[in-house]
């Protein structure tokens, strides 16, 4: 049975939690849905094309993958 998806109104908060996790990957992260500590974040990105983050919360059952498309590189740009 699949877990609970991320509500649309929590996406911005989830992105902020991912940013904090990237700065301090060893620190606990609170779930953007239930605020319980212990959000599991897995980076499944395919850079330079897109960022993908799998979010799982054991407290509320959140299971969601966020896809963040990245801008294509322009020819001749450095």
FIDREN-603508 format. One record per residue (C-alpha): residue number from 0; residue in three letters; x, y, z. Coordinates in nm, 3 decimals. Each point is the difference from the previous one (the first is absolute). Example, Ala and Ser with C-alpha at 12.3 -4.5 7.8 and 13.67 -1.06 7.14 Angstrom:
<sites>
<site pos="0" code="ALA" east="1.230" north="-0.450" up="0.780"/>
<site pos="1" code="SER" east="0.137" north="0.344" up="-0.066"/>
</sites>
This chain:
<sites>
<site pos="0" code="UNK" east="0.000" north="0.000" up="0.000"/>
<site pos="1" code="UNK" east="0.151" north="0.335" up="-0.098"/>
<site pos="2" code="UNK" east="0.066" north="0.263" up="0.264"/>
<site pos="3" code="UNK" east="-0.151" north="0.341" up="0.040"/>
<site pos="4" code="UNK" east="0.083" north="0.258" up="-0.273"/>
<site pos="5" code="UNK" east="0.124" north="0.350" up="0.079"/>
<site pos="6" code="UNK" east="-0.290" north="0.248" up="0.016"/>
<site pos="7" code="UNK" east="0.037" north="0.282" up="-0.256"/>
<site pos="8" code="UNK" east="0.004" north="0.267" up="0.272"/>
<site pos="9" code="UNK" east="0.308" north="-0.164" up="0.160"/>
<site pos="10" code="UNK" east="0.228" north="-0.002" up="-0.309"/>
<site pos="11" code="UNK" east="0.169" north="0.332" up="0.082"/>
<site pos="12" code="UNK" east="0.069" north="-0.120" up="0.354"/>
<site pos="13" code="UNK" east="0.136" north="-0.330" up="-0.132"/>
<site pos="14" code="UNK" east="0.238" north="0.188" up="-0.232"/>
<site pos="15" code="UNK" east="0.125" north="0.203" up="0.298"/>
<site pos="16" code="UNK" east="0.058" north="-0.322" up="0.197"/>
<site pos="17" code="UNK" east="0.195" north="-0.149" up="-0.292"/>
<site pos="18" code="UNK" east="0.216" north="0.314" up="-0.019"/>
<site pos="19" code="UNK" east="0.074" north="-0.022" up="0.374"/>
<site pos="20" code="UNK" east="0.080" north="-0.372" up="-0.033"/>
<site pos="21" code="UNK" east="0.244" north="0.070" up="-0.283"/>
<site pos="22" code="UNK" east="0.184" north="0.251" up="0.221"/>
<site pos="23" code="UNK" east="0.010" north="-0.233" up="0.304"/>
<site pos="24" code="UNK" east="-0.069" north="-0.359" up="-0.113"/>
<site pos="25" code="UNK" east="0.077" north="-0.146" up="0.343"/>
<site pos="26" code="UNK" east="-0.261" north="0.207" up="0.183"/>
<site pos="27" code="UNK" east="-0.355" north="-0.131" up="0.056"/>
<site pos="28" code="UNK" east="-0.266" north="0.149" up="-0.227"/>
<site pos="29" code="UNK" east="-0.363" north="0.053" up="0.100"/>
<site pos="30" code="UNK" east="-0.274" north="-0.126" up="-0.230"/>
<site pos="31" code="UNK" east="-0.174" north="0.283" up="-0.191"/>
<site pos="32" code="UNK" east="-0.337" north="-0.169" up="0.060"/>
<site pos="33" code="UNK" east="-0.003" north="-0.114" up="0.365"/>
<site pos="34" code="UNK" east="0.310" north="0.188" up="0.131"/>
<site pos="35" code="UNK" east="0.137" north="-0.318" up="0.161"/>
<site pos="36" code="UNK" east="0.379" north="-0.033" up="-0.012"/>
<site pos="37" code="UNK" east="0.145" north="-0.281" up="-0.208"/>
<site pos="38" code="UNK" east="-0.095" north="0.088" up="-0.358"/>
<site pos="39" code="UNK" east="0.207" north="-0.222" up="-0.230"/>
<site pos="40" code="UNK" east="0.127" north="0.178" up="-0.310"/>
<site pos="41" code="UNK" east="0.166" north="-0.186" up="-0.285"/>
<site pos="42" code="UNK" east="0.165" north="0.193" up="-0.282"/>
<site pos="43" code="UNK" east="-0.084" north="-0.181" up="-0.325"/>
<site pos="44" code="UNK" east="0.101" north="0.288" up="-0.225"/>
<site pos="45" code="UNK" east="0.110" north="-0.034" up="-0.360"/>
<site pos="46" code="UNK" east="0.208" north="0.314" up="-0.020"/>
<site pos="47" code="UNK" east="0.037" north="0.206" up="-0.212"/>
<site pos="48" code="UNK" east="-0.351" north="-0.082" up="-0.123"/>
<site pos="49" code="UNK" east="-0.213" north="-0.009" up="0.314"/>
<site pos="50" code="UNK" east="-0.002" north="-0.031" up="0.376"/>
<site pos="51" code="UNK" east="-0.210" north="-0.280" up="0.151"/>
<site pos="52" code="UNK" east="-0.049" north="-0.042" up="0.374"/>
<site pos="53" code="UNK" east="-0.185" north="-0.291" up="0.160"/>
<site pos="54" code="UNK" east="-0.161" north="0.102" up="0.330"/>
<site pos="55" code="UNK" east="-0.116" north="-0.257" up="0.255"/>
<site pos="56" code="UNK" east="-0.140" north="0.059" up="0.349"/>
<site pos="57" code="UNK" east="-0.044" north="-0.297" up="0.233"/>
<site pos="58" code="UNK" east="-0.234" north="0.201" up="0.227"/>
<site pos="59" code="UNK" east="-0.272" north="0.103" up="-0.246"/>
<site pos="60" code="UNK" east="0.069" north="-0.236" up="-0.292"/>
<site pos="61" code="UNK" east="0.110" north="0.269" up="-0.245"/>
<site pos="62" code="UNK" east="0.151" north="-0.150" up="-0.315"/>
<site pos="63" code="UNK" east="0.060" north="0.253" up="-0.273"/>
<site pos="64" code="UNK" east="0.255" north="0.080" up="-0.268"/>
<site pos="65" code="UNK" east="0.062" north="0.362" up="-0.094"/>
<site pos="66" code="UNK" east="0.122" north="0.072" up="-0.353"/>
<site pos="67" code="UNK" east="0.180" north="0.328" up="-0.062"/>
<site pos="68" code="UNK" east="0.086" north="0.055" up="-0.368"/>
<site pos="69" code="UNK" east="0.325" north="0.183" up="-0.064"/>
<site pos="70" code="UNK" east="0.053" north="0.251" up="-0.278"/>
<site pos="71" code="UNK" east="0.184" north="-0.138" up="-0.302"/>
<site pos="72" code="UNK" east="0.351" north="0.123" up="-0.057"/>
<site pos="73" code="UNK" east="0.033" north="0.241" up="-0.288"/>
<site pos="74" code="UNK" east="0.258" north="-0.071" up="-0.271"/>
<site pos="75" code="UNK" east="0.303" north="0.224" up="0.039"/>
<site pos="76" code="UNK" east="-0.093" north="0.106" up="0.353"/>
<site pos="77" code="UNK" east="0.261" north="-0.031" up="0.271"/>
</sites>
